[in-house]
């Protein structure tokens, strides 16, 4: 009889004998850049030539659907139905990547070729997200081979547009509610809290992008002849922003902040540090909301960020007062504040503060809603116990990721508890040259996910509504 420990050892062997890395190398070699038109044919190829045959080894069917949005890449869904009385799990991932940035990687590395250097495994997508959904696929394969069946019903959703805002995914989920209906989401994306510590999170902060702009006149005017007489839009905009967020990053408008941190959220963040590894930037201790720990600032609070600013021509400045100034800004927010209230609150504040000329407009792209599953939810408690049992130590438990994911589609639109177990770390150079995963993290991730899927078939959590 195969035991739980036996199946975890089989997962370790899949990494140690090179089987897992060989599959990951094939996937990295497909240049699935959704941000570049040259990647378009490869987005389809990834589903047809790589994921479909892999999923079929599980004994399931993998269908490729047209994107509901014209011009959007296809979406793949694998299905396995073993017994209607068993729980159904939805597993999500994305096969697209950011640009390869060829020629910018250290030591002449090719982003589309897997390259191992010690514990570091380089390649575009190793961290985001090919390595992560490859871990989950391999864990599913391990469980099925060991048990002869999964022990649950499966929906495997793989999109190819996450890096460009998940084009068409919302429309697809709305149209295919019945297909994607499940009792639980188990997925992997984002980083661990610390590289050496397994992490479980149950949602994500939202991202709301918007523009602040001032247009005062048709063109620039000589700063010698008109300086001191004409209002400078760049100066006005800087002061307007300074009225919204203070010099150390603390939000000045109460309507943009959570009223409080729930006790269940605060409790699970006690003692957690934020550590991105040796290549991560050093935390500025005085930055952000006063009185909060670094973990509370990232996982339980809202932040106001200025992502870009422009006035005049910074590359070739001239002696002229610019006619306009613009800033692209962002709110990262938790479920404790309704994002629909942000822009009205900013407009009211700026008008009262003496900046009525500032135009506040939502951005065309850059929106994810916030989600959070209560850390005391039975599914969350079950997942934490399973991960701890497989890893031999307690994981870090986060109420939500600091970054943003399309988790609202699963938690809110499709209405299921959501569990995320990441297999990367904050220093992975995600979205930059030299993206990499860590061999110990990927290997342990295989054991953890194999344990989760094994437990789902043996002793699933109470998933009653």
C-alpha positions in Angstrom: 0.0 0.0 0.0 1.4 3.4 -1.0 1.6 5.8 2.0 1.7 9.6 2.0 5.4 9.5 2.7 5.9 7.2 -0.3 4.2 9.6 -2.6 6.2 12.5 -1.3 9.4 10.6 -2.0 8.2 9.9 -5.5 7.8 13.7 -6.0 11.3 14.3 -4.8 12.6 11.7 -7.2 10.9 13.4 -10.1 13.0 16.4 -9.4 16.2 14.6 -8.5 16.2 12.4 -11.7 15.8 15.4 -14.0 12.2 14.5 -15.1 10.8 17.8 -13.8 13.6 20.0 -15.1 13.4 18.4 -18.6 9.7 19.3 -18.8 10.4 22.8 -17.5 13.2 23.2 -20.1 10.7 22.4 -22.9 8.3 25.0 -21.6 10.8 27.7 -21.1 12.0 27.1 -24.7 8.7 28.3 -26.1 8.9 32.2 -26.2 5.5 33.0 -25.0 5.8 36.8 -24.8 2.3 38.2 -24.5 3.6 41.7 -24.4 5.2 41.4 -27.8 3.4 40.6 -31.1 6.1 38.2 -32.0 5.0 36.0 -29.2 1.4 35.5 -30.5 1.9 32.2 -32.4 3.9 30.7 -29.5 1.0 31.4 -27.1 -1.2 28.9 -29.0 1.8 26.5 -29.5 2.4 26.3 -25.7 -1.2 25.0 -25.2 -1.3 22.6 -28.1 2.2 21.2 -28.2 3.1 21.2 -24.5 0.3 21.5 -22.0 -2.4 19.4 -23.8 -0.2 16.2 -24.2 1.0 16.6 -20.6 -2.5 16.9 -19.3 -3.7 13.9 -21.3 -1.2 11.7 -19.4 -3.5 12.3 -16.4 -6.3 10.6 -18.3 -8.2 13.8 -18.9 -9.3 16.0 -21.8 -7.7 19.3 -22.6 -9.7 21.7 -24.7 -8.4 25.0 -26.2 -11.0 27.8 -26.4 -11.0 31.0 -28.4 -10.6 34.1 -26.3 -13.9 36.0 -25.9 -12.1 39.3 -26.6 -11.2 39.7 -30.2 -7.4 39.5 -30.7 -6.9 37.8 -27.3 -4.9 34.6 -27.0 -6.5 31.2 -26.5 -7.4 29.8 -23.1 -6.9 26.2 -22.2 -9.1 24.1 -19.8 -8.3 20.5 -18.8 -11.1 18.4 -17.2 -11.1 15.1 -15.2 -14.4 13.9 -13.7 -13.9 10.9 -11.5 -17.1 10.9 -9.3 -19.7 13.6 -8.8 -19.7 12.8 -5.1 -16.0 13.9 -4.8 -14.8 17.4 -4.4 -13.8 19.4 -7.5 -10.6 21.5 -7.5 -9.8 24.3 -9.9 -6.0 24.7 -10.6 -5.0 28.0 -12.3 -1.8 29.1 -14.0 -0.6 31.2 -16.9 1.8 30.2 -19.7 2.6 33.7 -21.0 5.6 35.7 -19.9 6.9 39.2 -20.1 9.5 40.1 -22.8 12.6 37.9 -22.9 14.9 40.9 -22.8 17.5 39.1 -24.9 21.0 40.5 -24.6 20.5 41.8 -21.1 21.0 38.6 -19.1 24.2 38.1 -17.2 26.9 35.8 -18.6 25.3 35.8 -22.1 22.4 33.6 -21.0 19.6 33.0 -23.4 16.2 33.7 -21.7 14.6 30.8 -23.6 17.1 28.2 -22.5 17.0 26.6 -19.0 20.4 27.1 -17.4 21.3 25.8 -13.9 24.1 27.4 -11.9 24.2 25.9 -8.4 20.8 26.3 -6.8 19.7 28.9 -9.3 17.7 27.8 -12.3 17.6 30.5 -15.0 15.0 31.1 -17.7 12.1 33.3 -18.6 9.0 32.0 -16.9 10.8 29.8 -14.3 9.4 32.0 -11.6 6.4 33.5 -13.4 4.6 31.2 -14.0 5.9 28.2 -16.0 7.9 26.8 -13.1 5.0 27.2 -10.7 2.3 25.6 -12.8 4.8 22.9 -13.9 5.3 22.0 -10.2 1.5 21.6 -9.8 1.2 19.5 -13.0 4.0 17.3 -11.9 2.4 16.9 -8.4 -0.9 15.9 -10.1 1.0 13.3 -12.2 2.7 11.9 -9.1 -0.5 11.5 -7.2 -2.3 9.8 -10.1 0.6 7.4 -10.8 0.8 6.5 -7.1 -2.9 6.1 -6.4 -4.2 5.1 -9.9 -6.6 8.0 -9.7 -6.6 11.6 -8.4 -9.3 11.0 -5.8 -11.1 14.2 -6.8 -12.4 16.0 -9.9 -10.1 18.5 -11.6 -10.4 21.6 -13.7 -7.0 22.9 -14.9 -7.3 26.5 -16.3 -4.3 28.0 -18.1 -4.5 31.4 -19.6 -2.0 33.1 -21.9 -2.6 36.8 -21.2 -1.9 37.4 -17.5 1.0 39.7 -18.2 -1.2 42.0 -20.3 -4.0 42.1 -17.7 -5.6 38.7 -18.3 -7.4 39.7 -21.5 -10.7 38.0 -21.9 -10.4 35.9 -18.7 -13.3 37.6 -16.9 -15.5 37.2 -19.9 -14.5 33.5 -20.3 -15.2 32.8 -16.6 -18.6 34.5 -16.9 -19.5 32.5 -20.0 -18.1 29.2 -18.7 -19.3 29.2 -15.1 -20.6 25.6 -15.3 -17.4 24.3 -16.8 -15.2 26.0 -14.1 -17.5 25.4 -11.2 -15.4 23.9 -8.3 -15.4 23.6 -4.5 -11.9 25.0 -4.1 -9.1 26.8 -6.0 -5.5 25.6 -5.5 -3.0 27.7 -7.5 0.6 28.9 -7.4 2.0 32.4 -8.3 3.9 35.1 -6.6 6.7 34.7 -4.1 7.2 33.1 -0.7 7.5 35.5 2.2 11.0 34.2 2.7 12.9 31.8 0.3 13.5 29.2 3.0 9.9 29.2 4.4 6.9 27.7 2.7 4.0 30.2 2.3 0.3 30.0 2.0 -1.8 33.0 1.1 -5.6 33.2 0.5 -6.1 36.2 -1.7 -4.4 39.3 -3.1 -4.3 43.0 -2.7 -6.1 44.9 -5.5 -4.4 47.3 -8.0 -6.2 50.4 -9.1 -4.3 52.6 -11.6 -5.3 56.1 -12.5 -3.9 59.4 -13.9 -3.6 62.8 -12.4 -3.0 65.6 -14.9 -3.0 69.4 -15.3 -3.3 71.1 -18.7 -3.0 74.9 -18.3 -2.3 76.2 -21.8 -1.6 75.3 -25.4 2.2 75.4 -25.4 5.3 76.2 -23.4 6.5 79.7 -22.7 10.0 81.1 -22.1 10.9 80.7 -18.4 12.9 84.0 -18.5 10.1 86.1 -19.9 7.2 84.4 -18.1 8.7 82.7 -15.0 6.9 84.1 -11.9 3.9 85.0 -13.9 2.6 81.7 -15.3 1.6 78.9 -13.0 3.8 75.9 -13.5 1.7 72.7 -13.9 4.5 70.4 -12.7 4.8 72.3 -9.5 1.1 72.4 -9.0 0.8 68.7 -9.6 3.7 67.9 -7.2 2.0 69.8 -4.5 -1.4 68.2 -5.3 0.2 64.7 -4.9 2.0 65.8 -1.7 -1.5 66.6 -0.2 -2.5 63.0 -0.9 0.5 61.2 0.4 3.1 62.4 2.8 6.9 62.7 2.5 7.3 59.2 4.0 4.6 57.5 2.0 1.8 57.7 4.5 -1.6 58.2 2.9 -3.1 61.6 4.0 -6.8 60.9 2.9 -8.7 58.7 5.3 -11.1 57.4 2.6 -8.1 55.8 0.9 -7.0 53.7 3.9 -8.6 50.7 5.6 -10.5 51.8 8.7 -8.7 49.0 10.7 -6.8 45.7 10.3 -9.1 42.8 11.2 -7.9 40.9 14.3 -7.7 37.6 12.4 -5.5 39.2 9.8 -3.3 40.9 12.4 -2.9 37.7 14.3 -1.5 35.7 11.4 1.0 38.4 10.6 2.6 38.5 14.1 6.3 37.8 13.9 6.5 37.6 10.1 9.3 39.4 8.4 9.6 40.5 4.8 12.8 39.1 3.3 13.4 39.1 -0.5 16.7 37.4 -0.3 20.3 38.6 -0.8 19.5 40.6 -4.0 16.4 42.3 -2.7 16.4 46.1 -2.0 16.9 47.1 1.6 13.7 48.1 3.3 13.4 51.8 4.3 12.3 51.5 7.9 10.6 54.9 8.2 8.5 54.5 5.0 4.8 53.9 4.9 2.0 54.0 7.5 3.4 54.7 11.0 2.9 52.1 13.7 2.6 49.1 11.4 5.0 46.3 11.0 6.6 45.7 7.6 4.3 42.7 7.1 1.2 44.7 8.0 2.2 47.4 5.6 2.5 45.0 2.6 -0.3 42.5 3.4 -2.9 44.4 5.4 -2.7 48.1 4.4 -3.2 50.3 1.3 -0.5 52.2 -0.4 -0.5 55.2 -2.8 2.3 55.0 -5.5 3.4 57.3 -8.2 4.6 55.0 -11.0 5.6 57.6 -13.6 5.6 61.4 -14.0 6.2 63.7 -16.9 6.3 67.4 -17.7 8.0 68.9 -20.7 10.7 66.8 -22.3 13.0 65.3 -19.7 15.3 63.9 -22.4 15.9 67.3 -24.0 14.7 70.0 -21.6 14.3 73.6 -22.8 14.0 76.9 -21.0 10.2 76.9 -21.1 7.5 76.6 -18.5 5.7 73.4 -19.6 2.0 73.6 -20.5 1.0 70.4 -18.8 2.1 67.7 -16.3 0.9 64.2 -15.8 1.4 61.4 -13.2 0.4 57.8 -13.5 -0.5 56.6 -10.0 -1.7 53.4 -8.3 -3.6 52.3 -5.3 -2.7 48.9 -3.9 -5.6 48.0 -1.6 -7.1 45.4 0.6 -10.7 44.2 0.7 -11.3 46.6 3.6 -12.0 49.5 1.3 -14.2 49.7 -1.8 -12.1 50.8 -4.8 -15.1 52.5 -6.4 -14.8 55.2 -3.7 -11.1 56.1 -4.5 -11.4 58.5 -7.4 -14.4 60.4 -5.9 -12.5 60.8 -2.6 -9.4 62.0 -4.4 -11.4 64.6 -6.4 -13.1 65.9 -3.3 -9.8 66.1 -1.4 -8.0 68.0 -4.2 -10.9 70.4 -4.7 -10.9 71.2 -1.0 -7.1 71.5 -0.9 -7.1 74.1 -3.6 -6.3 72.0 -6.7 -9.5 72.0 -8.7 -7.6 72.0 -12.0 -6.2 68.5 -11.4 -8.1 66.0 -13.6 -8.5 62.6 -12.1 -9.2 59.8 -14.5 -9.1 56.0 -14.3 -6.4 54.3 -16.4 -7.3 52.1 -19.4 -5.4 49.1 -17.8 -4.2 48.1 -14.4 -7.1 46.9 -12.4 -7.4 43.9 -10.1 -9.9 43.6 -7.3 -8.9 42.7 -3.8 -9.7 39.4 -2.2 -9.1 37.7 1.1 -10.2 34.4 2.5 -10.4 34.5 6.3 -7.3 32.7 7.8 -9.8 30.8 10.0 -11.7 29.3 7.1 -11.7 25.5 7.1 -10.1 25.3 3.7 -7.3 27.7 4.8 -6.7 25.7 8.0 -6.7 22.4 6.1 -4.1 23.7 3.6 -1.8 25.1 6.3 -1.9 21.7 8.1 -1.1 19.8 4.9 1.8 22.1 3.9 3.2 21.9 7.4 3.0 18.1 7.4 4.8 17.9 4.0 7.5 20.5 4.8 8.1 19.4 8.3 7.7 23.0 9.6 5.0 25.6 9.9 4.5 27.8 6.8 4.1 31.5 6.8 0.4 32.3 6.5 -0.7 35.5 4.7 -4.3 36.7 4.5 -3.4 37.9 1.0 -0.5 38.6 -1.3 0.9 42.1 -1.4 0.8 42.0 -5.2 -2.2 41.5 -7.4 -3.7 38.5 -9.2 -7.0 37.8 -11.0 -8.1 35.9 -7.9 -11.4 37.9 -7.7 -12.6 35.8 -10.7 -12.3 32.7 -8.6 -13.2 34.0 -5.1 -16.0 36.4 -6.2 -17.3 35.6 -9.7 -17.1 31.8 -9.4 -17.5 31.9 -5.6 -15.0 29.4 -4.2 -12.4 29.4 -1.4 -8.9 30.2 -2.8 -5.6 28.8 -1.6 -2.3 29.9 -3.2 1.0 28.2 -2.5 3.9 30.0 -4.2 7.1 28.3 -5.4 9.2 31.4 -6.0 10.8 34.1 -3.8 11.0 37.9 -4.0 14.6 38.0 -5.2 13.8 35.9 -8.4 14.3 38.8 -10.8 10.7 38.3 -12.0 9.9 40.6 -15.0 13.6 41.4 -15.3 16.7 39.9 -16.9 18.1 36.9 -15.0 14.8 35.5 -13.9 15.4 32.3 -11.9 14.0 29.8 -9.5 15.7 28.1 -6.6 16.2 24.4 -6.8 15.4 23.8 -3.1 12.2 25.8 -3.4 11.0 24.0 -6.6 11.9 20.6 -5.1 10.1 21.3 -1.9 7.2 22.8 -3.8 6.8 19.4 -5.6 6.5 17.7 -2.2 4.1 20.2 -0.8 1.8 20.2 -3.8 1.9 16.4 -4.0 0.9 16.3 -0.3 -2.0 18.8 -0.9 -3.4 16.8 -3.8 -2.9 13.5 -2.0 -4.7 14.9 1.1 -7.5 16.3 -1.1 -8.2 12.7 -2.2 -7.8 11.2 1.3 -9.2 13.8 3.8 -10.6 16.9 2.0 -11.6 20.0 4.0 -15.1 20.8 4.9 -16.2 22.8 1.8 -19.9 23.1 2.5 -21.2 26.6 1.6 
